[in-house]
Amino acid sequence: MLQRSFNSPPPFPALNEQLNSLIFLKEWNLNHLKQINSVLITCGLSHHSSYLSKLLRLCLLLPSFPSSYASSLFNQIKRPTIHTWNVMFKGFSITSHPQKSINFYMQMRQDGIFPNKHTFPLLLRAFSKAKNANPLLLLAQIFKFGYISDQFVQNSLVSGLAGSAYVDLARQVFDEITNKDVLSYTALIDGYARNGLPVKALELFVEMRQAEVKVDEVAVVAALSPAGTLKFVWFGRCLHGFYVEAGRVSSDVYIGSTLVDMYAKCGFCDDALKVFEDMPYKNLISWSAMIAGFVHCNRSREALCVFQEMLAGRVVPNQVTFTSVLSASTRLGALEQGRWVARYIKAHKIEINTALGTALIDMYAKCGCIDDALLVFEKLPEKGVYVWTAMINGLAAHGDADKSLAFFLEMLSNGLRPNEVTFVGILTACSHGGLVDEGRRLFSLMDQVYGVKPNIDHYGCMVDLLGRAGYMEEACRLIQDMPMEPTPSIWGALFGSCMIHKAYELGEWIGRHLIDIQPYHSGRYTLLANLYSTCKNWEGVAQVRKMMREMGVEKIRGCSWIELNGEVHEFIAFDGSHAKSEYIYSVLDNLFGQIQHITIFPDADSLILENS
């Protein structure tokens, strides 16, 4: 009997039809594929490559590509074709380990298999995701096999090069494309946006419009992102109105989510909320965008409310969602909410990436739990500069200057270069610890050794450091020598030092200067009034109040938050908007009434409270 060829048609058409029908099923998983694979082995059909290839293609339809299982299937296929290799390239390109597709390509070439025009776009997608991957190696292969003139490959090459930060080279390839389509333009627009060149991204979008290339949904999404980065809300509104509202492109969940993100980044959170509420369907991306938008606009309570709605809708949060929720919890001091997130992450075995780890450390540190922050830090397998910076800043905020400095030195010994935020943290630590000489040294080394040019925040830290230590003249000289105009926060830092060291004459000058540059900021008047009150200059206090009345400036009412049983309550001075405000005020009135009947007798050893 003649043996059937490995790539011959399958012997059981019915089984073949069953495999094909799996594609149309909605609820199937990896276990189903493994069961079918077991049936093939039991029936002695495991050597038929056609069945194995179909199982391999079905792996692409799973929520996440099962790399290990797919590799085991692939290894069972005798003499896999280029189409089978491409399935593996596509699978690896969507995983968290895209470098595997590069290793597979090397293996394919060693086996003597030639790539086709679909191979390189799949590999380029992997190159753009893989860390430290050099797409120029793939460029040589594209030239070698004659696919450099294929527009499908050219568009993918533009995207792959830009995704790997080779933006100039991506532009060269783009310019050489004879008939540029919307995919060509979108690839480079997205590349510019991802590499911190939002102006060039929008210029290219305008160029695409002038070239009369038909704009699609993906191009609108690509243009909305840099518009948000630049806070060009007028540009975003034009895109929204001309393309989305007018129906020139289909309004889907991705466009809706990007519009939410754009409006929030531009500070128009109510517009973002309207877009969000009008979306007929919301996925994880849109919920996360709205939560992040509220956080960006300093509306943290609303961010947590949206998060609760999201959970009620049984949408499963991811790392991006939790990073925003932790930021909101940090700003509100909602420790219990933050702890709940930490427990959820642990219970569901969610991988803590750099952003999430940084957010956890920041939350614990700013909520007063520095030991918990250290525990998270120690458990993180990979510690980048952002993680170290969060820990350094946390220790600085807790006044532990020595430990903050020790962490900074340890970070340097691990070969990590500090960034701008790192130096803000370490200079703050020096300020709180009175380490003047160390602060001066680090400030001088910023640009000389680490290539970090001091910005206004770093000068503010130095002014605070020198002022707290009593070096008022040096602090004033530093402000005069700054390469930029001193901001109110700089003058505010020096004003605080004046109050500490009773330099009231200089403080009065700073207070009046702050009012001159921010005449409608009530806090500036309050600073000067407090100084006069400290000096018992009641005439000066009255004068400040008169100035406020003449300028029509009203004192901003105080606001505070308290977390109770996982719920954050907001209270504003002289405001009755809270649901239980009437009951709360009645309790306070009762307490005040009882306090008035208490007489306090100071004693050398203790304070004795007695009822009068």
C-alpha positions as CSV (number, residue, x, y, z in Angstrom):
1,M,0.0,0.0,0.0
2,L,1.3,3.4,-0.9
3,Q,1.8,5.8,2.1
4,R,-0.2,9.0,2.1
5,S,1.9,12.1,1.6
6,F,2.4,14.4,4.7
7,N,0.7,17.3,2.9
8,S,-1.9,15.3,1.0
9,P,-5.7,16.0,1.6
10,P,-7.1,14.8,4.9
11,P,-8.5,11.2,4.9
12,F,-11.7,12.2,6.9
13,P,-13.6,15.1,5.3
14,A,-16.1,15.1,8.2
15,L,-13.3,15.8,10.7
16,N,-12.0,18.5,8.4
17,E,-15.4,20.1,8.3
18,Q,-15.6,20.0,12.1
19,L,-12.3,21.9,12.4
20,N,-13.5,24.5,9.9
21,S,-16.8,24.9,11.9
22,L,-14.9,25.8,15.1
23,I,-14.0,29.1,13.6
24,F,-17.7,30.2,13.7
25,L,-18.1,29.1,17.4
26,K,-18.0,32.0,19.9
27,E,-17.3,30.1,23.2
28,W,-14.4,27.8,22.6
29,N,-10.9,27.8,24.2
30,L,-7.5,26.1,24.2
31,N,-8.9,23.0,26.0
32,H,-11.1,22.3,23.0
33,L,-8.1,22.4,20.7
34,K,-6.2,20.1,23.0
35,Q,-9.1,17.6,23.0
36,I,-9.2,17.6,19.2
37,N,-5.5,17.1,19.1
38,S,-5.9,14.1,21.5
39,V,-8.5,12.6,19.2
40,L,-6.1,13.0,16.2
41,I,-3.4,11.2,18.1
42,T,-5.8,8.4,19.3
43,C,-7.0,7.8,15.7
44,G,-3.4,7.7,14.4
45,L,-3.9,11.0,12.4
46,S,-1.3,13.1,14.2
47,H,1.1,12.8,11.2
48,H,-1.3,14.5,8.8
49,S,0.0,18.1,8.5
50,S,-3.3,19.5,7.2
51,Y,-5.1,18.8,10.5
52,L,-2.2,20.1,12.5
53,S,-2.0,23.3,10.4
54,K,-5.7,23.9,10.9
55,L,-5.3,23.5,14.7
56,L,-2.4,26.0,14.5
57,R,-4.5,28.6,12.6
58,L,-7.2,28.2,15.2
59,C,-4.7,29.2,17.9
60,L,-4.7,32.7,16.3
61,L,-8.4,33.1,17.1
62,L,-7.9,32.5,20.9
63,P,-8.0,35.6,23.2
64,S,-4.2,35.2,23.6
65,F,-1.9,33.2,21.4
66,P,-0.7,30.0,23.2
67,S,3.0,30.2,22.3
68,S,4.1,27.0,23.9
69,Y,1.2,24.8,22.6
70,A,1.5,26.3,19.1
71,S,5.2,25.6,19.0
72,S,4.5,22.0,20.0
73,L,2.0,21.7,17.2
74,F,4.4,23.3,14.7
75,N,7.2,20.9,15.6
76,Q,4.9,18.0,14.8
77,I,4.3,19.2,11.2
78,K,6.6,17.6,8.7
79,R,8.0,20.1,6.1
80,P,5.9,23.1,7.0
81,T,5.1,25.5,4.2
82,I,5.8,29.2,4.2
83,H,2.1,29.7,5.0
84,T,2.5,27.7,8.2
85,W,5.6,29.6,9.2
86,N,3.6,32.9,8.7
87,V,1.0,31.6,11.1
88,M,3.7,31.3,13.8
89,F,5.1,34.8,12.9
90,K,1.6,36.3,13.2
91,G,1.0,34.6,16.6
92,F,4.3,35.6,18.1
93,S,3.9,39.2,16.8
94,I,0.8,39.7,19.1
95,T,2.4,38.1,22.2
96,S,4.4,39.8,24.9
97,H,7.5,38.0,23.5
98,P,7.7,39.1,19.9
99,Q,11.4,38.3,19.6
100,K,10.5,34.7,19.3
101,S,9.2,35.4,15.7
102,I,12.7,36.7,14.9
103,N,14.3,33.5,16.2
104,F,11.8,31.5,14.2
105,Y,12.7,33.4,11.0
106,M,16.3,32.5,11.5
107,Q,15.3,28.8,11.9
108,M,13.2,29.0,8.7
109,R,16.0,30.4,6.6
110,Q,18.3,27.6,8.0
111,D,15.7,25.1,6.8
112,G,15.9,26.6,3.3
113,I,12.3,28.1,3.2
114,F,11.9,31.4,1.3
115,P,9.7,34.2,2.7
116,N,6.8,35.6,0.7
117,K,5.3,39.2,0.8
118,H,3.2,38.3,3.8
119,T,6.2,37.3,5.9
120,F,7.9,40.6,6.3
121,P,4.9,42.7,7.5
122,L,4.4,40.1,10.2
123,L,8.0,40.2,11.2
124,L,8.1,44.0,11.1
125,R,5.2,44.1,13.6
126,A,7.3,42.0,15.9
127,F,10.3,44.2,15.5
128,S,8.4,47.3,16.4
129,K,7.3,45.6,19.7
130,A,10.6,43.8,20.6
131,K,13.0,45.7,22.8
132,N,16.4,46.6,21.4
133,A,15.5,45.0,18.0
134,N,17.2,46.3,15.0
135,P,14.8,46.5,12.0
136,L,17.7,47.3,9.7
137,L,18.6,43.6,9.7
138,L,15.2,42.9,8.2
139,L,15.6,45.7,5.7
140,A,18.5,43.8,4.2
141,Q,16.4,40.7,3.9
142,I,13.6,42.7,2.2
143,F,16.1,44.0,-0.4
144,K,17.6,40.5,-0.8
145,F,14.3,38.9,-1.7
146,G,13.0,41.7,-3.9
147,Y,10.1,42.9,-1.9
148,I,11.2,46.5,-1.4
149,S,8.9,47.8,-4.1
150,D,5.8,46.0,-2.8
151,Q,3.5,48.7,-1.3
152,F,2.1,46.3,1.4
153,V,5.7,45.6,2.5
154,Q,6.6,49.3,2.2
155,N,3.7,50.4,4.5
156,S,4.7,47.8,7.0
157,L,8.3,48.9,6.8
158,V,7.4,52.5,7.5
159,S,5.4,51.4,10.6
160,G,8.1,49.0,11.8
161,L,10.9,51.5,11.4
162,A,9.0,54.3,13.1
163,G,7.9,51.9,15.9
164,S,11.6,51.1,16.5
165,A,12.4,54.8,16.7
166,Y,14.0,55.0,13.2
167,V,11.7,57.9,12.3
168,D,14.0,59.5,9.7
169,L,14.6,56.3,7.9
170,A,10.8,55.6,8.0
171,R,10.3,59.0,6.3
172,Q,12.8,58.1,3.6
173,V,10.9,54.8,2.8
174,F,7.6,56.8,2.9
175,D,8.9,59.4,0.4
176,E,10.0,56.6,-2.0
177,I,6.5,55.0,-2.1
178,T,5.1,55.9,-5.5
179,N,1.4,55.7,-4.8
180,K,0.9,56.6,-1.2
181,D,-2.4,55.5,0.3
182,V,-4.1,56.1,3.6
183,L,-2.2,53.2,5.1
184,S,1.2,54.8,4.1
185,Y,0.2,58.1,5.7
186,T,-1.3,56.6,8.8
187,A,1.8,54.5,9.5
188,L,4.0,57.5,9.5
189,I,1.5,59.8,11.4
190,D,1.3,57.1,14.1
191,G,5.1,56.8,14.1
192,Y,5.6,60.5,14.6
193,A,3.1,60.5,17.4
194,R,4.7,57.6,19.2
195,N,8.2,59.2,19.0
196,G,7.3,62.5,20.5
197,L,6.8,64.4,17.3
198,P,3.2,65.4,17.4
199,V,3.6,68.6,15.3
200,K,5.0,66.6,12.4
201,A,2.2,64.1,12.8
202,L,-0.5,66.8,12.4
203,E,1.5,68.4,9.5
204,L,1.5,65.0,7.7
205,F,-2.2,64.6,8.3
206,V,-2.8,68.0,6.7
207,E,-0.5,66.9,3.8
208,M,-2.6,63.8,3.4
209,R,-5.7,65.9,3.1
210,Q,-4.1,68.1,0.5
211,A,-3.1,65.1,-1.5
212,E,-6.8,64.1,-1.5
213,V,-6.2,60.7,0.0
214,K,-9.4,59.3,1.5
215,V,-9.3,59.4,5.3
216,D,-10.5,56.4,7.2
217,E,-11.2,55.6,10.9
218,V,-7.6,54.6,11.6
219,A,-6.2,57.8,10.2
220,V,-8.6,59.9,12.4
221,V,-7.6,57.9,15.5
222,A,-3.9,58.5,14.6
223,A,-4.4,62.3,14.3
224,L,-6.5,62.6,17.4
225,S,-3.7,61.4,19.6
226,P,-1.1,64.1,18.8
227,A,-3.9,66.7,18.9
228,G,-4.4,65.7,22.5
229,T,-0.7,65.7,23.3
230,L,-0.4,69.3,22.0
231,K,-3.7,70.3,23.6
232,F,-4.9,71.5,20.2
233,V,-8.6,71.0,21.1
234,W,-9.6,73.1,18.1
235,F,-7.9,70.6,15.8
236,G,-9.6,67.7,17.7
237,R,-13.0,69.4,17.4
238,C,-12.5,69.8,13.6
239,L,-11.7,66.1,13.3
240,H,-14.7,65.2,15.5
241,G,-17.1,67.4,13.7
242,F,-15.9,66.9,10.0
243,Y,-15.3,63.2,10.1
244,V,-17.2,61.6,13.0
245,E,-20.3,63.7,13.5
246,A,-20.8,64.2,9.8
247,G,-20.6,60.5,9.2
248,R,-17.6,60.5,6.9
249,V,-16.1,57.8,9.0
250,S,-17.8,55.2,11.1
251,S,-18.0,56.0,14.7
252,D,-16.7,52.9,16.6
253,V,-15.5,52.2,20.1
254,Y,-11.9,53.0,19.1
255,I,-12.7,56.5,17.7
256,G,-14.9,57.1,20.8
257,S,-12.2,56.1,23.2
258,T,-9.6,58.3,21.4
259,L,-12.0,61.3,21.4
260,V,-12.4,60.8,25.2
261,D,-8.7,60.7,25.6
262,M,-8.1,63.8,23.4
263,Y,-10.7,66.0,25.1
264,A,-9.5,65.0,28.6
265,K,-5.8,65.7,27.7
266,C,-6.9,69.1,26.5
267,G,-8.7,69.8,29.8
268,F,-12.2,69.5,28.5
269,C,-13.4,66.7,30.7
270,D,-17.1,67.4,30.3
271,D,-16.8,67.0,26.5
272,A,-15.0,63.8,27.1
273,L,-17.8,62.6,29.4
274,K,-20.4,63.5,26.8
275,V,-18.6,61.4,24.1
276,F,-18.3,58.6,26.6
277,E,-21.9,58.6,27.6
278,D,-23.0,58.8,23.9
279,M,-21.0,55.7,23.0
280,P,-23.5,52.8,22.3
281,Y,-20.9,50.2,23.2
282,K,-18.1,50.6,25.7
283,N,-15.1,48.2,26.0
284,L,-12.2,48.1,28.4
285,I,-10.3,50.7,26.5
286,S,-13.1,53.3,26.6
287,W,-13.7,52.8,30.3
288,S,-10.0,53.1,31.0
289,A,-9.8,56.2,28.9
290,M,-12.6,57.9,30.8
291,I,-11.1,57.0,34.2
292,A,-7.7,58.3,33.1
293,G,-9.3,61.4,31.7
294,F,-10.9,62.3,35.1
295,V,-7.6,61.7,36.8
296,H,-5.8,64.0,34.3
297,C,-8.4,66.7,35.0
298,N,-8.0,66.3,38.8
299,R,-11.5,64.9,39.2
300,S,-10.4,61.9,41.2
301,R,-13.7,61.2,42.9
302,E,-15.4,61.0,39.6
303,A,-12.7,58.7,38.3
304,L,-13.4,56.2,41.2
305,C,-17.1,56.5,40.5
306,V,-16.6,55.5,36.9
307,F,-14.4,52.6,38.0
308,Q,-17.3,51.4,40.3
309,E,-19.7,51.6,37.3
310,M,-17.2,49.7,35.2
311,L,-17.0,46.9,37.8
312,A,-20.8,46.8,38.1
313,G,-20.9,46.3,34.3
314,R,-18.7,43.3,34.7
315,V,-15.9,44.8,32.6
316,V,-12.6,43.2,33.8
317,P,-9.9,45.9,34.5
318,N,-6.3,45.6,33.3
319,Q,-3.0,47.1,34.3
320,V,-3.7,50.4,32.6
321,T,-7.1,50.7,34.4
322,F,-5.5,50.0,37.8
323,T,-2.7,52.5,37.2
324,S,-5.3,55.3,36.8
325,V,-7.4,54.1,39.7
326,L,-4.3,54.0,42.0
327,S,-3.4,57.6,40.9
328,A,-6.9,58.7,41.8
329,S,-6.7,56.9,45.2
330,T,-3.4,58.5,45.8
331,R,-4.6,62.1,45.2
332,L,-7.6,61.5,47.5
333,G,-5.7,59.7,50.1
334,A,-8.1,56.8,49.7
335,L,-5.9,54.1,51.2
336,E,-8.6,51.4,51.4
337,Q,-9.4,51.8,47.7
338,G,-5.7,51.4,47.0
339,R,-5.4,48.3,49.2
340,W,-8.5,46.8,47.4
341,V,-6.7,47.2,44.1
342,A,-3.6,45.6,45.5
343,R,-5.6,42.6,46.8
344,Y,-7.4,42.3,43.4
345,I,-4.0,42.3,41.6
346,K,-2.7,39.6,43.9
347,A,-5.9,37.4,43.8
348,H,-6.1,37.5,40.0
349,K,-2.3,37.1,39.5
350,I,-2.1,40.2,37.3
351,E,1.5,40.9,36.2
352,I,2.8,44.1,37.8
353,N,4.5,46.0,35.1
354,T,6.6,49.2,35.6
355,A,3.7,51.6,35.4
356,L,1.5,49.6,37.8
357,G,4.4,49.0,40.2
358,T,5.3,52.7,40.2
359,A,1.6,53.6,40.9
360,L,1.4,51.1,43.8
361,I,4.6,52.4,45.4
362,D,3.5,56.0,45.0
363,M,0.0,55.2,46.5
364,Y,1.4,53.5,49.6
365,A,4.0,56.2,50.1
366,K,1.7,59.2,49.8
367,C,-1.0,57.5,51.9
368,G,1.5,57.2,54.8
369,C,2.4,53.4,54.4
370,I,6.1,53.6,53.5
371,D,6.8,50.1,54.7
372,D,4.1,48.7,52.3
373,A,5.7,50.8,49.5
374,L,9.1,49.2,50.3
375,L,7.6,45.7,50.2
376,V,6.2,46.3,46.7
377,F,9.5,47.7,45.6
378,E,11.4,44.7,46.9
379,K,9.1,42.2,45.2
380,L,9.3,43.8,41.8
381,P,11.4,41.5,39.5
382,E,12.4,44.4,37.2
383,K,13.1,47.9,38.6
384,G,13.5,50.6,36.1
385,V,14.2,54.3,36.7
386,Y,10.5,55.1,37.3
387,V,10.2,52.5,40.1
388,W,13.4,53.7,41.8
389,T,12.2,57.3,41.4
390,A,8.9,56.5,43.0
391,M,10.7,55.0,46.0
392,I,13.2,57.8,46.3
393,N,10.3,60.4,46.2
394,G,8.3,58.4,48.7
395,L,11.1,58.3,51.2
396,A,11.8,62.0,50.7
397,A,8.2,62.8,51.4
398,H,8.4,60.8,54.6
399,G,11.4,62.9,55.7
400,D,13.9,60.0,55.5
401,A,16.6,61.9,53.7
402,D,19.4,59.4,54.5
403,K,17.5,56.4,53.2
404,S,16.3,58.3,50.1
405,L,19.9,59.2,49.3
406,A,21.0,55.6,49.9
407,F,18.4,54.4,47.4
408,F,19.6,57.1,44.9
409,L,23.2,55.8,45.2
410,E,22.1,52.2,44.9
411,M,20.2,53.1,41.7
412,L,23.3,54.6,40.2
413,S,25.3,51.6,41.2
414,N,22.8,49.4,39.2
415,G,23.7,51.4,36.1
416,L,20.4,53.4,35.9
417,R,20.5,57.0,34.9
418,P,18.3,59.4,36.9
419,N,15.7,61.5,35.1
420,E,14.2,64.9,35.9
421,V,11.7,63.5,38.4
422,T,14.4,61.5,40.2
423,F,16.3,64.7,40.9
424,V,13.2,66.5,42.2
425,G,12.9,63.6,44.7
426,I,16.5,63.6,45.8
427,L,16.7,67.4,46.1
428,T,13.5,67.4,48.1
429,A,15.1,64.8,50.4
430,C,18.1,67.0,50.9
431,S,15.8,69.9,51.7
432,H,13.8,68.0,54.3
433,G,17.0,66.6,55.8
434,G,19.0,69.8,55.8
435,L,21.7,68.3,53.6
436,V,22.8,71.6,52.0
437,D,26.2,70.6,50.8
438,E,24.9,67.3,49.3
439,G,22.0,69.2,47.6
440,R,24.5,71.7,46.1
441,R,26.7,68.9,44.8
442,L,23.8,67.0,43.2
443,F,22.4,70.1,41.6
444,S,25.7,70.9,40.0
445,L,26.1,67.4,38.7
446,M,22.7,67.2,37.1
447,D,23.7,68.7,33.7
448,Q,27.5,68.1,33.9
449,V,27.4,64.3,34.6
450,Y,23.8,63.1,33.9
451,G,22.8,65.3,31.1
452,V,19.6,66.5,32.9
453,K,19.1,70.3,32.5
454,P,17.6,71.8,35.7
455,N,14.0,73.0,35.2
456,I,11.8,75.2,37.3
457,D,11.0,72.4,39.7
458,H,14.7,71.7,40.4
459,Y,15.3,75.4,41.0
460,G,12.3,75.4,43.4
461,C,13.8,72.5,45.3
462,M,17.1,74.4,45.7
463,V,15.5,77.6,46.8
464,D,13.5,75.6,49.4
465,L,16.7,73.8,50.5
466,L,18.7,77.0,50.9
467,G,15.9,79.0,52.4
468,R,15.0,76.3,55.0
469,A,18.7,76.2,56.1
470,G,18.8,80.0,56.4
471,Y,20.9,80.8,53.4
472,M,18.5,83.5,52.3
473,E,20.9,85.6,50.3
474,E,22.2,82.6,48.3
475,A,18.6,81.6,47.6
476,C,17.9,85.1,46.3
477,R,21.0,85.0,44.1
478,L,19.9,81.7,42.7
479,I,16.5,83.1,41.8
480,Q,18.2,86.1,40.1
481,D,20.6,83.8,38.1
482,M,17.8,81.4,36.9
483,P,17.8,81.0,33.1
484,M,14.0,81.2,33.2
485,E,11.4,83.6,34.7
486,P,10.8,82.6,38.4
487,T,7.3,81.2,38.9
488,P,4.9,82.0,41.8
489,S,5.9,78.6,43.3
490,I,9.5,79.7,43.4
491,W,8.6,82.9,45.2
492,G,6.3,80.9,47.4
493,A,9.1,78.6,48.5
494,L,11.2,81.6,49.5
495,F,8.2,83.2,51.3
496,G,7.9,80.0,53.4
497,S,11.6,80.3,54.4
498,C,11.0,84.0,55.3
499,M,8.3,82.9,57.7
500,I,10.5,80.2,59.3
501,H,13.5,82.6,59.8
502,K,11.3,85.7,60.6
503,A,12.7,87.6,57.6
504,Y,9.4,89.6,57.5
505,E,10.7,92.5,55.5
506,L,11.7,90.3,52.6
507,G,8.6,88.2,53.1
508,E,6.4,91.3,52.7
509,W,8.1,92.2,49.5
510,I,7.6,88.7,48.1
511,G,3.9,88.7,49.3
512,R,3.2,92.0,47.5
513,H,5.1,90.8,44.4
514,L,3.0,87.6,44.3
515,I,-0.2,89.7,44.4
516,D,1.2,91.9,41.5
517,I,1.7,88.8,39.3
518,Q,-1.4,86.9,40.3
519,P,-3.9,89.7,41.4
520,Y,-6.9,87.3,41.2
521,H,-5.4,84.4,43.2
522,S,-7.0,84.5,46.7
523,G,-4.2,82.4,48.1
524,R,-1.6,85.2,47.5
525,Y,-3.6,87.6,49.6
526,T,-3.9,85.0,52.3
527,L,-0.1,84.6,52.5
528,L,0.5,88.3,53.0
529,A,-2.3,88.6,55.5
530,N,-0.9,85.7,57.5
531,L,2.5,87.4,57.6
532,Y,1.0,90.7,58.9
533,S,-1.0,88.7,61.4
534,T,2.2,87.0,62.7
535,C,3.8,90.4,63.0
536,K,0.6,91.7,64.8
537,N,0.3,94.3,62.0
538,W,-3.5,94.5,62.1
539,E,-3.5,97.5,59.9
540,G,-1.7,95.5,57.2
541,V,-4.3,92.7,57.5
542,A,-7.1,95.2,57.0
543,Q,-5.3,96.7,54.0
544,V,-5.0,93.2,52.4
545,R,-8.8,92.6,52.9
546,K,-9.5,95.9,51.4
547,M,-7.4,95.1,48.3
548,M,-9.3,91.8,47.9
549,R,-12.7,93.6,48.0
550,E,-11.5,96.2,45.5
551,M,-10.3,93.5,43.1
552,G,-13.4,91.4,43.6
553,V,-11.3,88.5,44.8
554,E,-13.1,85.9,46.9
555,K,-11.4,83.5,49.2
556,I,-11.5,79.9,47.8
557,R,-13.5,77.8,50.2
558,G,-11.6,75.0,51.9
559,C,-12.2,71.4,50.7
560,S,-11.3,68.1,52.3
561,W,-11.9,64.4,51.8
562,I,-12.4,61.5,54.2
563,E,-12.5,57.8,53.3
564,L,-15.0,55.7,55.2
565,N,-15.7,52.0,54.5
566,G,-14.0,52.3,51.1
567,E,-16.1,55.4,50.1
568,V,-14.6,58.8,49.6
569,H,-16.6,61.7,51.0
570,E,-16.0,65.3,50.0
571,F,-16.7,68.3,52.3
572,I,-16.5,72.0,51.3
573,A,-16.6,74.8,53.8
574,F,-20.1,76.2,54.4
575,D,-21.6,73.8,51.9
576,G,-24.5,71.5,52.5
577,S,-24.4,69.4,49.4
578,H,-23.4,66.2,51.3
579,A,-26.3,63.8,51.8
580,K,-25.8,63.7,55.6
581,S,-24.6,67.3,56.0
582,E,-27.6,68.3,58.3
583,Y,-26.8,65.4,60.7
584,I,-23.1,66.1,60.6
585,Y,-23.5,69.8,61.5
586,S,-25.9,68.9,64.3
587,V,-23.3,66.6,65.8
588,L,-20.6,69.3,65.4
589,D,-22.9,71.8,67.1
590,N,-23.4,69.4,70.0
591,L,-19.7,68.9,70.3
592,F,-19.0,72.6,70.3
593,G,-21.6,73.1,73.0
594,Q,-20.0,70.5,75.3
595,I,-16.5,71.9,74.7
596,Q,-17.6,75.3,75.9
597,H,-18.4,73.7,79.3
598,I,-14.9,72.3,79.6
599,T,-12.2,74.2,81.5
600,I,-8.5,73.4,80.8
601,F,-6.0,73.7,83.6
602,P,-2.4,73.6,82.3
603,D,0.0,71.7,84.5
604,A,3.7,71.1,84.4
605,D,3.2,67.4,83.9
606,S,-0.2,67.1,82.2
607,L,-3.3,68.8,81.0
608,I,-6.3,68.1,83.3
609,L,-9.7,68.4,81.8
610,E,-12.5,69.2,84.3
611,N,-16.2,70.0,83.7
612,S,-17.0,73.6,84.9
